[in-house]
Amino acid sequence: MMTSLVKSVLACAALSLALGASAQELKIGYVNAERVLREAAPAKAAQARLEAEFKKREGELNDTGTKLRADMDKLDKEGPTLSEAERTRRQRDLAEQQRDFERKRRELMEDLNQRKNEELAAVTERASKVIKQIFEQEKYDLILQEVVFAGPRVDITKKVIDALNAGK
């Protein structure tokens, strides 16, 4: 009696032998989506737009954080010489400033993530159109994006990037 593992291996071998003859006729392509989003000109332009859009807010937030840390350090140094009431008042002010800083930081991250997703969706949509054009023009039977391994013969990522860079 054969084990199920041996049966599975034999079934896979038989299937690959049966498909071996027809595999020559299939035209398969693979696109590395991460690489497209990293290297294509529209993706780089989107990243530059995001950096320009959020640079001022990030700078202001960094300045606020630096000032807040300096004020906290100053309170730590001056704390022993201050009256109890003054020290308590400053601690409350700093705690309020810290909460405000954290809220602004969260809002910035949320806004940045939302805009990043919008830009990513636009680039992904353009890439999908380019992939569909390549699929139709070059008569592919199958184009995959998620694979474990793909050889250079089926990798059409550069072709997609070049088409995106050319504005197609």
N, C-alpha and C positions, 0 to 999 in steps of 0.2 A: 504494500500500500504506500503510495507516494504522499509526502507531506504537502501541505498547501503552498509552502514556499517553493518547492521544486515545481509544482504545477504552475505557479505564477511565473516563474522564470521561463519555463517552457512555452507558456502562452505568449509572453513578451517576445521571445525569440521567434516564434512562428509569425506573430504579427509584424515584427520588423522585417522578416523575410518577405512577407506578402506585400508590405508597403514599399519595399526596396525598389521594385521595378517602377512603381508609379511615382516615387519620390523625385525622380529625375525630371518629371514633367511639371511639378509644382514650383512656382516662383514665390519664395518666402523672403520677407524682409524683417529686419528688427530695428527699432528706434530706441535709443537710450534717452528717455525723456529728461532725466536729470541733466545730462550733458547739453541737451538742446536749451534747457532753461538757464544753464550756466554760461554757454558760449555764444548763443545767437545774439545778433545785434539788437533785435527788439527787446530781448530779456535784459541786456546790458543797459539799454536806453531806459527801460522801466525802473531798473535799480537806481540809475542816475536821477530820474525824476523823484523817486522816493527820498533819496538822500537830500536833494535840494529842497523838497517840500518840508521835511522834518528837521533840517539842520538848525534852524533858528530855535525851534522849541526844545530840541535836545541841548543846545548850547545854554539856553536860559535855565533849563532844569539842572544841568551840571553846575552852573554858577550858583543856583539856589542851594544845591546840595553842599557845595564847597563852603558857602557862607554859613549854612546851618552847622556843619561840622566845626567850623572855626568858633562859632558862638557857643557850641557845647563845650569845646576845649577851654574857652575863656571862662565859662561858668565853673568848670572843674577846678581851674586854677584860682579863681577869685572866690569860690564858694565858702571857704573857711573864714574869709574876712567880711563876708556880707551878713546883714541881719537875717534872721530866720524869715521874716516877711518878704524881704527883697529876694532871697534865694528861692523861696516858694513861688513868687510871682514870675521870676525868670524861668524856672523849671516848667511852669504851666505854659508860658509863652513858647518855650522851645518845643514842648510836647505838641502844642497846637500847630506850630510851624512844621514839625515832623509829620503830623497827620496830613496836613495840606500838601506837603512835598510828596508823600506816598500816594495820595489821591491823584495828583498831577502826573506822577510817574505811571500809575496804572492807566490813566486816561490816554497818555501818550502811547503806551504799548498797545492798547486796544485800537486806537486810531491807526497806528502804524500797521498792525496786523490786518485790519480791515482793508486798508489801501493796498497792502502787499497782496492780499488775496484777490482784490480787483485787478491789479496789474498782472498777476500770475494767470488769472482766468483769461484776460485778453490775449496774452502771449500764447497760452495753451490753445485757445480757439484758433489763432492764426496758424500755429503749428499743425493742428488737426486738419485744417484746410489744405496746407501744403502736403501733408502726408496723403490725404485723399487724392490730390492732384497726381502725385507720384504713383500712387496705387493704380489710378485709372490710366495715366499716360504710358506707364511702363508695364502695364498688364500683370500686376502682382496678383497672386491668389490669396495671400495672407500677409499682413504686416502686424507684428507683435510689438508691444512696449514692455511688458513685464515677462522676463525670462530668467532662468537660472544661469544658462550659458548660451552664448551666441558667437559663432565664428565670424571672422572679418568678411567672409564672402557674402553673408546675409545682412551685415550691419550697414544700414543706409542713413545712419545718424548724420554723417558729414553732408550727405546730399540734402537732407532736410535743413540743416543749419545754413548751407550755402544758398538754398532757395529762400529761406527767411531773410538772410542778409541782403539778397538781391531784391527783396520787397515783393516777392511773388505771392 
